[in-house]
Amino acid sequence: MSDYTLSEAVREAQRCLHCKMPACRKGCPIANDIPDWIGELAKGNFGNAMKIINTRSNLPAVCGRVCGHERQCEGSCVLGKKGEAIHIGKLERFVADFDWEAGLSHEAIPEKNRGHVAVIGSGPAGLTIAGDLSREGFAVDIYEMEQEPGGVLMFGIPEYRLPKEVVRREIKKIENLGVNIHTNVTVGTDLNVDQLFARGYDAIFMGTGTGRPKSLPIEGIDHPGVFQATDFLRQVNLEHAGLSEEEPAVRPGDRVGVVGCGNSAMDAARTAVRMGASEVTVLYHRTIDRMAALRSEYDDAVAEGVRFIWKASVTKVIGAEGDRLDHVELDVDGEKRVMPLDRLILAVGSAPATRIVSSTTGIEVDEKGYVVTREFPYGMSTRSGVFAGGDVTNRPATVVHAMRDAKLVAEGIARYIDAVKLMDSIK
């Protein structure tokens, strides 16, 4: 699965300078011990390399594929200033892929005697919480509303960027630590926080992401030919997995517009190309230097034929018969234009769903609906024992940032449960 052969990976690892103060480690949001595991890889000690990675990351095969390496570890590598940075992302996924295929890692499952934790949501934050706490001796149950775990990793990132079999095997590794996953359970509908506590959990973690897409105040935006990027990508992933019989949102020959210029917009645009769209155009109200997407994602989109119009805002959506559009009206740097389109995809962000908070009491949210948390114990909401992290708190922006936040919350949960049990023992 990796882009490297064994000999190529070892040669690339041997380029590492093993800096005394490694900038690559500082550039990694989860402070991965990059020079240490690269050093083991350079000597051919693949099992040791994986063991070091596992101390900081529960999802190395995922991070090796979807992390923004150019802005993080690789962007900080000193070799990049004089030539070519170490290809850390490719090396990480090589180690993870090699380890899985060879069956090298067999982590000992610790006795689950420190407490019982419920995790709501199985995206990167929820999986990180579950893996970290399970390794520390906590019994963990994950509750996932979809028919398969993985959250945004499974349903929000296209197959070409993150193969779903890679996600499944990373989840299997977490299950092998003793984590139980319950699918097709929607907390806030099927059961609520109070009912979870009644089942004996010492703490609950909310890692549900942002399930409510944002819209725009544009005339005609509610036309059935307008889709949210999250819904579009989810439908395509479900269809790819054989779990959907819905009519494809984009059909061969469609002219497609995408509003927004983050990585989700790039995913939507490139997915539309793969579905046979005749034209795909990204419409962004700012300039290229202000886009949130990685430059590499932009370059790949351009290479695949995606067009970009900068300083462009949609001012009106005009529908045709049925679920097709006729055209949209644009303001491009003060100039009015008309663009014929069949489909318009909105990739302008999302907000937290309210079903969990509204089905219980004591969990406060801010004016935008994000869960309010405290610094100590880190991640705990205004209700004791209920923690939150990831996008639902409006802190992370990427998979690895969600993981970084979740690792801090996991420490907060452990300290909270240990403190409560200590106080109970004193009484």
One Martini backbone bead per residue (centre of mass of N, CA, C, O) as a GRO file, in nm:
protein
  427
    1MET     BB    1   0.052   0.064  -0.016
    2SER     BB    2   0.302   0.198  -0.029
    3ASP     BB    3   0.532   0.398  -0.213
    4TYR     BB    4   0.746   0.218  -0.085
    5THR     BB    5   1.002   0.036  -0.063
    6LEU     BB    6   1.208  -0.097   0.153
    7SER     BB    7   1.476   0.027   0.043
    8GLU     BB    8   1.366   0.316   0.006
    9ALA     BB    9   1.291   0.372   0.302
   10VAL     BB   10   1.571   0.334   0.423
   11ARG     BB   11   1.717   0.549   0.254
   12GLU     BB   12   1.540   0.786   0.347
   13ALA     BB   13   1.598   0.754   0.654
   14GLN     BB   14   1.920   0.799   0.620
   15ARG     BB   15   1.892   1.121   0.575
   16CYS     BB   16   1.872   1.174   0.857
   17LEU     BB   17   2.023   1.398   1.109
   18HIS     BB   18   1.941   1.395   1.407
   19CYS     BB   19   1.861   1.630   1.567
   20LYS     BB   20   1.882   1.773   1.877
   21MET     BB   21   1.646   1.989   1.769
   22PRO     BB   22   1.368   1.884   1.635
   23ALA     BB   23   1.157   2.043   1.415
   24CYS     BB   24   0.959   1.817   1.336
   25ARG     BB   25   0.840   1.772   1.618
   26LYS     BB   26   0.734   2.063   1.654
   27GLY     BB   27   0.548   2.040   1.386
   28CYS     BB   28   0.392   1.829   1.546
   29PRO     BB   29   0.090   1.820   1.706
   30ILE     BB   30   0.175   1.522   1.864
   31ALA     BB   31   0.485   1.488   1.908
   32ASN     BB   32   0.641   1.308   1.734
   33ASP     BB   33   0.920   1.076   1.733
   34ILE     BB   34   1.071   1.099   1.450
   35PRO     BB   35   1.382   1.039   1.472
   36ASP     BB   36   1.350   0.769   1.625
   37TRP     BB   37   1.184   0.604   1.410
   38ILE     BB   38   1.371   0.661   1.174
   39GLY     BB   39   1.620   0.525   1.300
   40GLU     BB   40   1.496   0.241   1.308
   41LEU     BB   41   1.435   0.220   1.007
   42ALA     BB   42   1.736   0.257   0.907
   43LYS     BB   43   1.802  -0.034   1.066
   44GLY     BB   44   1.533  -0.228   1.029
   45ASN     BB   45   1.338  -0.159   1.291
   46PHE     BB   46   1.011  -0.181   1.256
   47GLY     BB   47   0.890  -0.247   1.534
   48ASN     BB   48   1.019  -0.006   1.684
   49ALA     BB   49   0.897   0.215   1.514
   50MET     BB   50   0.600   0.146   1.584
   51LYS     BB   51   0.621   0.176   1.891
   52ILE     BB   52   0.685   0.478   1.888
   53ILE     BB   53   0.436   0.576   1.736
   54ASN     BB   54   0.219   0.456   1.941
   55THR     BB   55   0.277   0.668   2.174
   56ARG     BB   56   0.120   0.910   1.983
   57SER     BB   57  -0.040   0.713   1.771
   58ASN     BB   58  -0.352   0.559   1.647
   59LEU     BB   59  -0.318   0.678   1.316
   60PRO     BB   60  -0.070   0.637   1.105
   61ALA     BB   61  -0.202   0.556   0.825
   62VAL     BB   62  -0.363   0.820   0.817
   63CYS     BB   63  -0.152   1.045   0.866
   64GLY     BB   64   0.032   0.953   0.621
   65ARG     BB   65  -0.211   1.068   0.418
   66VAL     BB   66  -0.372   1.350   0.556
   67CYS     BB   67  -0.161   1.521   0.643
   68GLY     BB   68   0.003   1.845   0.667
   69HIS     BB   69   0.323   1.816   0.611
   70GLU     BB   70   0.407   2.089   0.469
   71ARG     BB   71   0.312   2.250   0.750
   72GLN     BB   72   0.481   2.065   0.940
   73CYS     BB   73   0.718   1.850   0.957
   74GLU     BB   74   0.836   1.899   0.666
   75GLY     BB   75   0.832   2.216   0.693
   76SER     BB   76   1.063   2.186   0.940
   77CYS     BB   77   1.279   2.064   0.789
   78VAL     BB   78   1.611   2.138   0.737
   79LEU     BB   79   1.645   2.011   0.448
   80GLY     BB   80   1.434   2.206   0.306
   81LYS     BB   81   1.634   2.464   0.299
   82LYS     BB   82   1.860   2.299   0.096
   83GLY     BB   83   1.626   2.099  -0.033
   84GLU     BB   84   1.500   1.793   0.072
   85ALA     BB   85   1.277   1.674   0.257
   86ILE     BB   86   1.166   1.452   0.451
   87HIS     BB   87   0.934   1.184   0.388
   88ILE     BB   88   0.739   1.135   0.648
   89GLY     BB   89   0.463   1.039   0.548
   90LYS     BB   90   0.564   0.797   0.376
   91LEU     BB   91   0.709   0.657   0.614
   92GLU     BB   92   0.467   0.618   0.800
   93ARG     BB   93   0.297   0.442   0.602
   94PHE     BB   94   0.505   0.224   0.570
   95VAL     BB   95   0.519   0.126   0.860
   96ALA     BB   96   0.216   0.067   0.894
   97ASP     BB   97   0.186  -0.127   0.655
   98PHE     BB   98   0.410  -0.328   0.727
   99ASP     BB   99   0.307  -0.405   1.006
  100TRP     BB  100   0.035  -0.520   0.915
  101GLU     BB  101   0.133  -0.730   0.698
  102ALA     BB  102   0.343  -0.870   0.918
  103GLY     BB  103   0.246  -0.871   1.220
  104LEU     BB  104   0.432  -0.727   1.452
  105SER     BB  105   0.212  -0.613   1.638
  106HIS     BB  106   0.158  -0.688   2.008
  107GLU     BB  107  -0.035  -0.561   2.226
  108ALA     BB  108  -0.086  -0.526   2.544
  109ILE     BB  109  -0.360  -0.585   2.756
  110PRO     BB  110  -0.482  -0.412   2.994
  111GLU     BB  111  -0.623  -0.386   3.280
  112LYS     BB  112  -0.970  -0.290   3.352
  113ASN     BB  113  -0.944  -0.083   3.659
  114ARG     BB  114  -0.995   0.255   3.639
  115GLY     BB  115  -1.253   0.252   3.439
  116HIS     BB  116  -1.554   0.391   3.265
  117VAL     BB  117  -1.597   0.478   2.913
  118ALA     BB  118  -1.778   0.698   2.702
  119VAL     BB  119  -1.791   0.724   2.339
  120ILE     BB  120  -1.895   0.980   2.115
  121GLY     BB  121  -1.774   0.879   1.848
  122SER     BB  122  -1.546   0.761   1.555
  123GLY     BB  123  -1.341   0.956   1.511
  124PRO     BB  124  -1.035   1.082   1.572
  125ALA     BB  125  -1.105   1.159   1.864
  126GLY     BB  126  -1.245   0.899   1.965
  127LEU     BB  127  -1.012   0.700   1.892
  128THR     BB  128  -0.797   0.835   2.068
  129ILE     BB  129  -0.931   0.810   2.338
  130ALA     BB  130  -0.967   0.502   2.334
  131GLY     BB  131  -0.668   0.423   2.302
  132ASP     BB  132  -0.542   0.574   2.542
  133LEU     BB  133  -0.728   0.461   2.774
  134SER     BB  134  -0.684   0.160   2.724
  135ARG     BB  135  -0.371   0.170   2.780
  136GLU     BB  136  -0.452   0.286   3.091
  137GLY     BB  137  -0.703   0.087   3.203
  138PHE     BB  138  -0.966   0.143   3.039
  139ALA     BB  139  -1.295   0.109   2.980
  140VAL     BB  140  -1.430   0.113   2.636
  141ASP     BB  141  -1.709   0.278   2.473
  142ILE     BB  142  -1.847   0.306   2.149
  143TYR     BB  143  -2.074   0.546   1.991
  144GLU     BB  144  -2.234   0.495   1.668
  145MET     BB  145  -2.458   0.604   1.415
  146GLU     BB  146  -2.339   0.441   1.216
  147GLN     BB  147  -2.277   0.127   1.049
  148GLU     BB  148  -1.978   0.250   1.068
  149PRO     BB  149  -1.683   0.322   1.168
  150GLY     BB  150  -1.490   0.667   1.149
  151GLY     BB  151  -1.641   0.891   1.033
  152VAL     BB  152  -1.469   1.110   0.847
  153LEU     BB  153  -1.277   0.883   0.750
  154MET     BB  154  -1.518   0.720   0.607
  155PHE     BB  155  -1.736   0.974   0.501
  156GLY     BB  156  -1.536   1.252   0.431
  157ILE     BB  157  -1.305   1.095   0.276
  158PRO     BB  158  -1.176   1.006   0.004
  159GLU     BB  159  -1.053   0.719  -0.133
  160TYR     BB  160  -0.797   0.842  -0.277
  161ARG     BB  161  -0.683   0.948   0.008
  162LEU     BB  162  -0.858   0.720   0.193
  163PRO     BB  163  -0.869   0.411   0.238
  164LYS     BB  164  -1.100   0.214   0.403
  165GLU     BB  165  -0.912  -0.022   0.486
  166VAL     BB  166  -0.731   0.154   0.660
  167VAL     BB  167  -0.942   0.234   0.867
  168ARG     BB  168  -1.027  -0.053   0.956
  169ARG     BB  169  -0.746  -0.138   1.067
  170GLU     BB  170  -0.719   0.084   1.281
  171ILE     BB  171  -0.972   0.000   1.436
  172LYS     BB  172  -0.883  -0.289   1.496
  173LYS     BB  173  -0.647  -0.208   1.682
  174ILE     BB  174  -0.834  -0.077   1.895
  175GLU     BB  175  -1.003  -0.328   1.955
  176ASN     BB  176  -0.749  -0.499   2.051
  177LEU     BB  177  -0.747  -0.322   2.329
  178GLY     BB  178  -1.077  -0.352   2.422
  179VAL     BB  179  -1.266  -0.201   2.241
  180ASN     BB  180  -1.606  -0.107   2.216
  181ILE     BB  181  -1.842  -0.113   1.935
  182HIS     BB  182  -2.144   0.083   1.871
  183THR     BB  183  -2.370   0.071   1.628
  184ASN     BB  184  -2.657   0.238   1.549
  185VAL     BB  185  -2.613   0.483   1.772
  186THR     BB  186  -2.801   0.766   1.889
  187VAL     BB  187  -2.709   1.016   2.074
  188GLY     BB  188  -3.024   1.181   2.164
  189THR     BB  189  -3.230   0.938   2.073
  190ASP     BB  190  -3.182   0.642   2.185
  191LEU     BB  191  -2.995   0.798   2.392
  192ASN     BB  192  -2.860   0.952   2.679
  193VAL     BB  193  -2.652   1.073   2.913
  194ASP     BB  194  -2.811   0.968   3.159
  195GLN     BB  195  -2.822   0.670   3.057
  196LEU     BB  196  -2.519   0.626   3.055
  197PHE     BB  197  -2.468   0.672   3.356
  198ALA     BB  198  -2.666   0.438   3.439
  199ARG     BB  199  -2.448   0.220   3.319
  200GLY     BB  200  -2.159   0.316   3.480
  201TYR     BB  201  -2.016   0.562   3.395
  202ASP     BB  202  -1.753   0.792   3.474
  203ALA     BB  203  -1.737   0.891   3.167
  204ILE     BB  204  -1.790   1.133   2.893
  205PHE     BB  205  -1.741   1.156   2.535
  206MET     BB  206  -1.755   1.423   2.293
  207GLY     BB  207  -1.704   1.329   1.926
  208THR     BB  208  -1.924   1.456   1.687
  209GLY     BB  209  -1.864   1.708   1.567
  210THR     BB  210  -2.004   1.865   1.260
  211GLY     BB  211  -2.345   1.800   1.151
  212ARG     BB  212  -2.412   2.116   1.057
  213PRO     BB  213  -2.443   2.271   0.785
  214LYS     BB  214  -2.368   2.548   0.619
  215SER     BB  215  -2.494   2.834   0.477
  216LEU     BB  216  -2.631   3.082   0.247
  217PRO     BB  217  -2.756   3.417   0.174
  218ILE     BB  218  -2.911   3.296  -0.108
  219GLU     BB  219  -3.083   3.307  -0.378
  220GLY     BB  220  -3.180   2.966  -0.432
  221ILE     BB  221  -3.016   2.768  -0.226
  222ASP     BB  222  -3.269   2.545  -0.191
  223HIS     BB  223  -3.211   2.393  -0.424
  224PRO     BB  224  -3.175   2.055  -0.529
  225GLY     BB  225  -2.890   2.139  -0.685
  226VAL     BB  226  -2.792   2.182  -0.388
  227PHE     BB  227  -2.496   2.096  -0.199
  228GLN     BB  228  -2.328   1.948   0.047
  229ALA     BB  229  -2.017   1.831   0.090
  230THR     BB  230  -2.072   1.626   0.317
  231ASP     BB  231  -2.306   1.481   0.171
  232PHE     BB  232  -2.160   1.411  -0.089
  233LEU     BB  233  -1.923   1.245   0.033
  234ARG     BB  234  -2.097   1.044   0.187
  235GLN     BB  235  -2.248   0.924  -0.053
  236VAL     BB  236  -2.000   0.823  -0.208
  237ASN     BB  237  -1.893   0.637   0.018
  238LEU     BB  238  -2.144   0.462   0.043
  239GLU     BB  239  -2.146   0.368  -0.250
  240HIS     BB  240  -1.863   0.238  -0.246
  241ALA     BB  241  -1.965   0.039   0.002
  242GLY     BB  242  -2.271  -0.050  -0.067
  243LEU     BB  243  -2.481   0.160   0.123
  244SER     BB  244  -2.617   0.290  -0.148
  245GLU     BB  245  -2.918   0.388  -0.367
  246GLU     BB  246  -2.868   0.659  -0.458
  247GLU     BB  247  -2.857   0.913  -0.654
  248PRO     BB  248  -2.626   1.072  -0.797
  249ALA     BB  249  -2.528   1.401  -0.764
  250VAL     BB  250  -2.320   1.331  -0.993
  251ARG     BB  251  -2.307   1.338  -1.343
  252PRO     BB  252  -2.230   1.278  -1.643
  253GLY     BB  253  -2.160   1.612  -1.773
  254ASP     BB  254  -2.156   1.793  -1.549
  255ARG     BB  255  -2.182   2.119  -1.413
  256VAL     BB  256  -1.959   2.226  -1.150
  257GLY     BB  257  -1.984   2.393  -0.838
  258VAL     BB  258  -1.754   2.530  -0.581
  259VAL     BB  259  -1.785   2.652  -0.253
  260GLY     BB  260  -1.472   2.713  -0.168
  261CYS     BB  261  -1.104   2.655  -0.019
  262GLY     BB  262  -1.072   2.387   0.111
  263ASN     BB  263  -1.024   2.055   0.147
  264SER     BB  264  -1.325   1.988   0.094
  265ALA     BB  265  -1.338   2.129  -0.179
  266MET     BB  266  -1.123   1.954  -0.314
  267ASP     BB  267  -1.268   1.686  -0.271
  268ALA     BB  268  -1.526   1.758  -0.427
  269ALA     BB  269  -1.398   1.833  -0.699
  270ARG     BB  270  -1.239   1.563  -0.749
  271THR     BB  271  -1.488   1.381  -0.729
  272ALA     BB  272  -1.648   1.503  -0.965
  273VAL     BB  273  -1.443   1.423  -1.176
  274ARG     BB  274  -1.467   1.109  -1.116
  275MET     BB  275  -1.791   1.125  -1.199
  276GLY     BB  276  -1.786   1.298  -1.493
  277ALA     BB  277  -1.749   1.583  -1.506
  278SER     BB  278  -1.701   1.837  -1.740
  279GLU     BB  279  -1.713   2.067  -1.508
  280VAL     BB  280  -1.493   2.227  -1.259
  281THR     BB  281  -1.562   2.500  -1.020
  282VAL     BB  282  -1.399   2.719  -0.811
  283LEU     BB  283  -1.546   2.942  -0.565
  284TYR     BB  284  -1.371   3.236  -0.438
  285HIS     BB  285  -1.367   3.532  -0.230
  286ARG     BB  286  -1.067   3.504  -0.254
  287THR     BB  287  -0.737   3.437  -0.263
  288ILE     BB  288  -0.490   3.205  -0.292
  289ASP     BB  289  -0.336   3.308  -0.022
  290ARG     BB  290  -0.627   3.243   0.154
  291MET     BB  291  -0.641   2.955   0.144
  292ALA     BB  292  -0.692   2.651   0.329
  293ALA     BB  293  -0.564   2.483   0.141
  294LEU     BB  294  -0.341   2.293   0.026
  295ARG     BB  295  -0.122   2.325  -0.225
  296SER     BB  296  -0.124   2.027  -0.314
  297GLU     BB  297  -0.432   2.012  -0.355
  298TYR     BB  298  -0.447   2.229  -0.569
  299ASP     BB  299  -0.251   2.107  -0.773
  300ASP     BB  300  -0.413   1.845  -0.816
  301ALA     BB  301  -0.671   1.980  -0.918
  302VAL     BB  302  -0.548   2.118  -1.165
  303ALA     BB  303  -0.438   1.853  -1.295
  304GLU     BB  304  -0.756   1.748  -1.318
  305GLY     BB  305  -0.922   2.031  -1.425
  306VAL     BB  306  -0.965   2.240  -1.218
  307ARG     BB  307  -1.121   2.541  -1.167
  308PHE     BB  308  -1.052   2.896  -1.087
  309ILE     BB  309  -1.227   3.161  -0.903
  310TRP     BB  310  -1.151   3.466  -0.791
  311LYS     BB  311  -1.338   3.680  -0.619
  312ALA     BB  312  -1.604   3.485  -0.581
  313SER     BB  313  -1.966   3.533  -0.570
  314VAL     BB  314  -2.270   3.414  -0.497
  315THR     BB  315  -2.600   3.576  -0.564
  316LYS     BB  316  -2.752   3.350  -0.755
  317VAL     BB  317  -3.000   3.088  -0.803
  318ILE     BB  318  -3.089   2.903  -1.102
  319GLY     BB  319  -3.342   2.701  -1.198
  320ALA     BB  320  -3.461   2.424  -1.334
  321GLU     BB  321  -3.585   2.146  -1.403
  322GLY     BB  322  -3.609   1.992  -1.126
  323ASP     BB  323  -3.267   1.915  -1.006
  324ARG     BB  324  -3.166   2.145  -1.189
  325LEU     BB  325  -2.964   2.377  -1.307
  326ASP     BB  326  -2.880   2.666  -1.496
  327HIS     BB  327  -2.763   2.907  -1.304
  328VAL     BB  328  -2.529   3.156  -1.191
  329GLU     BB  329  -2.466   3.441  -1.005
  330LEU     BB  330  -2.188   3.674  -1.012
  331ASP     BB  331  -1.917   3.817  -0.814
  332VAL     BB  332  -1.618   3.945  -0.977
  333ASP     BB  333  -1.458   4.186  -0.855
  334GLY     BB  334  -1.742   4.363  -0.924
  335GLU     BB  335  -1.833   4.161  -1.149
  336LYS     BB  336  -2.085   4.052  -1.348
  337ARG     BB  337  -2.197   3.705  -1.377
  338VAL     BB  338  -2.261   3.409  -1.580
  339MET     BB  339  -2.308   3.053  -1.484
  340PRO     BB  340  -2.332   2.754  -1.604
  341LEU     BB  341  -2.524   2.500  -1.415
  342ASP     BB  342  -2.614   2.187  -1.245
  343ARG     BB  343  -2.418   2.212  -0.989
  344LEU     BB  344  -2.395   2.289  -0.627
  345ILE     BB  345  -2.125   2.311  -0.389
  346LEU     BB  346  -2.094   2.336  -0.034
  347ALA     BB  347  -1.774   2.456   0.137
  348VAL     BB  348  -1.848   2.641   0.444
  349GLY     BB  349  -1.900   2.455   0.670
  350SER     BB  350  -1.983   2.385   1.024
  351ALA     BB  351  -2.202   2.274   1.289
  352PRO     BB  352  -2.328   2.173   1.569
  353ALA     BB  353  -2.513   1.950   1.695
  354THR     BB  354  -2.804   1.927   1.942
  355ARG     BB  355  -2.906   1.645   2.056
  356ILE     BB  356  -2.738   1.605   2.315
  357VAL     BB  357  -2.781   1.874   2.469
  358SER     BB  358  -3.109   1.871   2.443
  359SER     BB  359  -3.130   1.570   2.609
  360THR     BB  360  -3.014   1.742   2.850
  361THR     BB  361  -2.820   1.864   3.130
  362GLY     BB  362  -2.543   2.107   3.188
  363ILE     BB  363  -2.462   2.176   2.882
  364GLU     BB  364  -2.277   2.422   2.758
  365VAL     BB  365  -2.298   2.681   2.510
  366ASP     BB  366  -2.232   2.888   2.277
  367GLU     BB  367  -2.345   3.110   2.035
  368LYS     BB  368  -2.258   2.865   1.811
  369GLY     BB  369  -2.280   2.565   1.973
  370TYR     BB  370  -2.032   2.519   2.135
  371VAL     BB  371  -1.868   2.350   2.363
  372VAL     BB  372  -1.797   2.415   2.690
  373THR     BB  373  -1.469   2.428   2.832
  374ARG     BB  374  -1.200   2.334   3.035
  375GLU     BB  375  -0.867   2.321   3.159
  376PHE     BB  376  -0.965   2.194   3.454
  377PRO     BB  377  -1.016   1.946   3.337
  378TYR     BB  378  -0.946   1.880   3.036
  379GLY     BB  379  -1.259   1.906   2.851
  380MET     BB  380  -1.466   1.983   3.054
  381SER     BB  381  -1.766   2.053   3.108
  382THR     BB  382  -2.037   2.188   3.294
  383ARG     BB  383  -2.052   1.878   3.331
  384SER     BB  384  -1.980   1.636   3.523
  385GLY     BB  385  -1.804   1.391   3.325
  386VAL     BB  386  -1.829   1.577   3.067
  387PHE     BB  387  -1.669   1.558   2.759
  388ALA     BB  388  -1.482   1.747   2.502
  389GLY     BB  389  -1.386   1.726   2.143
  390GLY     BB  390  -1.293   1.876   1.877
  391ASP     BB  391  -1.520   2.028   1.670
  392VAL     BB  392  -1.738   2.072   1.906
  393THR     BB  393  -1.518   2.307   2.028
  394ASN     BB  394  -1.357   2.473   1.802
  395ARG     BB  395  -1.042   2.380   1.761
  396PRO     BB  396  -0.996   2.211   1.531
  397ALA     BB  397  -0.901   2.140   1.159
  398THR     BB  398  -0.780   1.849   1.175
  399VAL     BB  399  -0.704   1.536   1.236
  400VAL     BB  400  -0.443   1.592   1.411
  401HIS     BB  401  -0.576   1.813   1.589
  402ALA     BB  402  -0.789   1.629   1.710
  403MET     BB  403  -0.582   1.439   1.840
  404ARG     BB  404  -0.442   1.641   2.022
  405ASP     BB  405  -0.690   1.719   2.186
  406ALA     BB  406  -0.764   1.427   2.277
  407LYS     BB  407  -0.510   1.371   2.446
  408LEU     BB  408  -0.575   1.587   2.658
  409VAL     BB  409  -0.852   1.475   2.739
  410ALA     BB  410  -0.758   1.197   2.835
  411GLU     BB  411  -0.600   1.314   3.073
  412GLY     BB  412  -0.847   1.448   3.207
  413ILE     BB  413  -1.013   1.191   3.252
  414ALA     BB  414  -0.810   1.035   3.425
  415ARG     BB  415  -0.791   1.245   3.653
  416TYR     BB  416  -1.087   1.254   3.728
  417ILE     BB  417  -1.135   0.955   3.799
  418ASP     BB  418  -0.910   0.927   4.009
  419ALA     BB  419  -1.019   1.149   4.200
  420VAL     BB  420  -1.299   1.032   4.257
  421LYS     BB  421  -1.199   0.757   4.369
  422LEU     BB  422  -1.033   0.876   4.599
  423MET     BB  423  -1.265   1.021   4.745
  424ASP     BB  424  -1.440   0.765   4.785
  425SER     BB  425  -1.220   0.613   4.966
  426ILE     BB  426  -1.227   0.830   5.203
  427LYS     BB  427  -1.537   0.818   5.295
   0.00000   0.00000   0.00000
